Amino acid sequence: MDIESKFRELEQKYRSIEAEMSNPDTTGNMERYNDLNKKRLELEEPVTKFREYNKLCKEIADTKEVISSSTDKDFLELANEELHELEKNEEKLHQELMFLLIPLDPNDRKNAYLEIRSGTGGEEAALFARDLYEMYNRYAIKSGWSWEVVDFNEADAGGFAKVVVSITGNKVFSRLKYESGAHRVQRVPVTEASGRVHTSAATVAIIPEADDIDVKINPADLKIDTYRASGAGGQHVNKTESAIRITHLPTGIIVACQEDRSQHKNRDRAMKLLSSKIYEVQEEERMKKESETRKMQVGSGDRSEKIRTYNYPQGRITDHRVNLTIYRLESFMQGDIDEVIDALIAAERMEKLKDL
């Protein structure tokens, strides 16, 4: 099936949905109406783009016809300039239509958990983990997302040995999923008297939030422990055992939540995180079965893969998956990270287009 036939099929489906939604029997059935509206919204962008593309193609055909029947030099010069501009727009729209044919990642519209752990480098690695935490926090604020700490383990120097955050908002996972992997920093630690540059690392995991239908957990498979929440310098100290640690015995996955003073709320949050981690494992297994060539140019999402270097002396960030280097580290650490994310999305799209 060629691209035009595919979009005509989608357009016909869109019209059928609109017709059914206007039917009195449907408007009286809210569940059916909402289900149809969800499907209509999914088709709205490709159908609108296809109609725009058809309109542009007609303009190109009309302009070519006018050019072929005219002998006025000045008019022909203007018409050819207009045709050149129309054909540029047609090429751009055609590529956008191709991108819309790429199958959507079912997790793209989901919320996500951000998990940051300090790696090699001791205290400096823990401080870098906190820097990454603050960078993503600023990006979340700019994106209009909600940010809620679920669990943390502070290091002695004020950094993070580990921190887990729940992020909710529009298309959180689709924007952050490329951040999973090992992040390397090269800089002079505050504790370094001789001014030598050290290399440290932290790992980032972006986990899609699981829906209730995604994962079923048998309560008999859980080991649940309670303990007192605590933090560095006496912060977050709780005199009751409100913190929760849950171990999923079949997989060995351990999650914890200590941010709330309510044991019940901490348990609910820990269960949601556990469901999401189990879902992540299941998704990885499914994708491996579907394709042994899952590792694309932009990386596999494996948190052990070195994906990015932050070089402070040179003020640069290098993303190794797309060989992109930018020299504005300060603004990047302030949450201005869209340029790199957009480059990663574009690279993945081009890889997927090759498979179409």
N, C-alpha and C positions, 0 to 999 in steps of 0.2 A: 504493500500500500504506500503511495507517494504521500508527501507532506500535505498537499492540498486535500486529498481524499480523507486523510485522517482528521483534518480540522473541519471539513464539511460534516463528517460524522459527529464530531463533538458539538457543532452548531445545531444539528438536528436534534441531538439529545437535549441540548439546552432549551430549545423551543418546546420540546415535549414536556419538560419539567415545568416551564412557565405556564403552559396550557393546563397542566394538571393542578398547579397551585391556584389557578383562578377558578377551578371547579368548586361549586358550593359544597359538594361532599367532602372535598379536601380541606377547605377553610374551616369546616366544622370539626375536623379531627386534628387537634394541635400537634399530636405526636407525629402524625404523617406529614403535616405541613412543615414542621421544623426539620424533619429528616430530608424532605425535598429541598428546602431552602439551603440546607448545608451543602447538598450536592450542586445546587445552582451556583452558590458562591465559589465552589471549587472550579466550576467551568467558566465563571464570569471573565477572568483574566485572559485565558486562551481564546475564547470566543470574541471578546472585544478586540484583542490584538489581530485576530484573523480578519475581522471586518475592516479594521483600519488598514491592514495589508491589501485587501481586495480593492478598497477605495483608492489607495496609492497606485496600484497596478493599472487601474482604469485611467487615472490622471496621466500616467506615463504613456499609455496607449494613445490617449487623446492628443498629448503633446507631440508624439511622433507623427501622428496623422497630420497635424497642423504644419509641422516642419516640412513634411514631404510635399505639401501642396502650396507652399509659399516660396516666393522668389525675392522678397524684400530682405536685403542684407542686414540692416539694423535689427529688424524684427527677428530674423533667424539667429542672430548673435544672442539676443535676449532669451529666445526660446531654447537654444542649446544650453545656455547657462542654467535655465530652469530645469531642463531635462537632466543635466548632470547632477543637480542637487536632489531631484526626485529619485534618481537611481541610487545615489548614496544612501538616502533614507530607506529605500526599498531593500538594499543589502543589509542594513542594520536591523530592520524589522524582520527580515527573513531569518537572521541569526537568533533574534529573540524568540521567534516561533519555534526554532529548533530546540532552544533551551527549554521551552515549555513542554516539549515532548519527553524530556528526561524524567523518568519515574521519580516521584517524590520520596524522600526518606520519611517513613511514617512517624519518626520521632521528631522531625523538624519543628513541629508546632508545640512541642512539649516544654514544660519547665525543666530545670536541671539542678543537679547538685554539683557544686564545685568543691573538689578536695585537693588541698595543697599539702605536700609533705616536704620537709627539708631533706636534702640528700647529702652527698659528700661535701665536706667543708666545715663541719662543726658549727660553731656559733654564727659564722658568716653565712652559712647555708640557711640557718634558721631566720636570720635577719632578712635574707633575700626572699624567703618564703613569705615573710610579713610584707615586704615590698610588693610582691605579686598580689597578695591579698588586697592591699590598698589600691593597686592598679585596677584590678577587676571590680572593686567596689566603686571606684570613680566611673568606670565604664558603665556599670549597672545603673548608677544615678543618671548619667547622660542618656541612657537608653530608656529611662522611665520604668525600670524594673524594681521589684521589691527584693530586699536582701535580709536574710535571717540566719544568724549563726546557729548551727546545730550542735557542733562539738568542737573542742579545741584543746591543744596541749601546748602551753607556752614554754619557751626555752628560757634559760637563766638570763641571757643578755637582752631579753625583751622581744625576741623573735618567736616564730611558731615552729614547733616540731611537727605539728599537724593542725589543720583547721578544716572544718567541713561547713559549707554554707548552702542554704536552700535559696535558689534564685527563681522568682516567678515573674512572668510578663509575656510580652508578645515575641514569639519565635526565639526564645532564649537558647534552646539547644542548637537551632540552626546556625546561630551566630558564634556560639562558643565551642562547638564540638571539635573544631580544629586545634583547640588549645591543649588537648590531651597529649602528654609527652614530657620529656625531660627538658627543662629550661636551664641554661648555663649562664652564669654571670662571671665577668672578669673585671675586677676592681681592687682597689687598695682597701682592705678592711680597716675599720676605725681602731682596731686593736693593734694594727701593724705599725710599729715605730719606724722601720727602715724604708717605708714607702713602696714596698714590693707589691706587684699586682698578684692577686690570688685568683684561682678559679674554683668556684663552688657551684652547686646545683640544687634544684628543687624539682619535684615532679608534680604535674598537674593532671587531674582526672576530671573529665566532664561526663556526668552520668545522667541520662534522661530519666525524668521522674516517671515511675511506673504507674499505670492506671490500675484500678481494682481488678479489671478483667485480664490484665497482663500476667499477673503472678498469683498463684494460690499457694499459701504457706500452711503447712500442717503444724498446729500448736505443739504437737508432741516432738517436733524437730527443733524446738527452741530451748536454749538455756538462758535464763534471764537473771541477771545480777543487779543489785542496787548498791550504790555507794554515795558518799558525800561529794558534792560538787566543790571544786576548789580552783583557785587561780593564783597567779603570781602576785605577791605583795598583798595577799589577803582579799583580793577582788573575787567576786562571785562565790564567796564562801557560804556554804549552806550547812546549818547545824543538823538538818535531817537528811536521810538518805534518799534524796530526790533524783539523783542521777541514775540513768539506766544503761546497762550494757547487755546487748542481746547477741548470742552466738547461734548461728544457723548450723546445726550439727552436720547435715549432709554435705554442705559445701565448705564449712569452716569459716564462712564470712562472719566477721565481728563488726558490729556498729555500736555507737554510743551516743547519748544525748544528755547534756547536763546544763543547758542554757536556761531552762525555766525552773522556777521554784516548785512547780507542780510535777509530782512523779507521773501522774496520769498523762499530762501533756508531753513530757519527755518520752514516755513509752510510745505514744502515738507517733511522734516525730521519728523515733528510732525505727519503728516498724515500717514507716514510709521509706526511710532511707534503705532499710534492709531489702524491701521489695524492689527498689530501684537497682540495688547492686546485684540481686539475683537476676533481674531482668536483663541487666547489662551482660552478665555471663551467658545467659540464654541467647541473646542477640549475637554475641561473638561466635558462639557455636553454630548458630543458624547461618551466618554469613560465610563461615569457613566451609560449611557443607555446600552452599550455593556456588561458591567460587573459590578456587585455590589461588586465584590471581587478584585477591582483594586489595593487596597493597598497591595503591595507585601512586601517582607522582606526588600527591600532596601528603602522603603518609598514611599509616594504618590506624592511627589513634592509639597505638601501643604506648603506654606511659613510660616504657624504658627507652623509647626511641628519642634521640637527641633532636629536637625540632628547632630550637632557637637559641641564639647567643646574644647576651646583653653586655656590650663592651663599654664600660664607663670612661676609661681614658680617651677613647676615640669618639665617644658620644654616639655610638651606632648600635643598631639592632639588625641582626641577620637571621632571616628565616631560611633554614637549610633545605626545606622541601621544595621551595620555588626559587631558590637562589636570589632572594630579594634582600637588599641591604638599604636601610634608610638612616640618615644622620640627624635624628631628632629624638634622641633617647629621653630627654627631659619631658617633652610633651607626651611621649609614648607612655611613660610611667605615670603620667597624670590621667591616663585612661583614653588617650587619643589613639586607639589601636585599629580603627576601621580600615585604614589603608592596607594593612597586612591581612586582615580577615577577608576583605574583598578580593585580594589577589589569590588567596587560597580557595575561595569559592569559585573564582573564574577558572583556576587551574583544574579543579575537580570537574567542573562542567565540561571543559574541553576534553578531558579524559573520557567522560561518559558519552560525549558526542561521538567519539571514535567507535564506541560499541553499538551505536544506533544503526 
